Amino acid sequence: MRTFLAFILVGFALTAFAEPPPDYPFVSYDQGLKQAQETGKPIFVYFGRYGCAWCDHTNKKSFSDEGLKKLYPEHYVLVYVDAESGKRIRLPSGERITEAELGTRFKAFATPLFVYLTPQGQEIFKAPGFKTVQDFKDFDRYVIEGHYKTQTLLEFLGKK
């Protein structure tokens, strides 16, 4: 009986992945890079993980907003990365790495982490931790209106 129970628990642990917020068209990192290059849209990467209370809080409080549900899919290619996953992805260089290794490259040591990238995959900025609906709207303006090309995020937010 113990062996059976252990088998069930291990099976559950192996299939328990972090979930992106519902009602958003999130794709994998490699799919997102390809879509961004085809569409010219910047990339919004959400690093989350299973059991992350702040990820769950962000999903419930911020990503439930109907305005964000329209705005972000319109302006970005949405990518969700499970920061602890062993799932393999392919970088533009052709290198195959795991999602966890990608998290290390972006220094996603705590979740949630939100990373904004150019369509070519270059980092614009990253924002760790819980963010409000207004934060996401401000970040959107910073990226979509091109302010990141001439000022830092802190300078932009300071002028608000």
Buried (B, 14 or more C-beta within 10 A) or exposed (E): EEEEEEEEEEEEEEEEBBBBBEEBEBBBBBBBBBBBBEEEBBBBBBBBBBEBEBBBEBBEEBBBBEEBBEBBBEBBBBBBBBBBBEEEBBBEEEEEBBBBBBBEEBEBEEBBBBBBBBBEBEEBBBBBEBBEBEBBBBBBEBBBEEBBEEEEBEEBBEEE
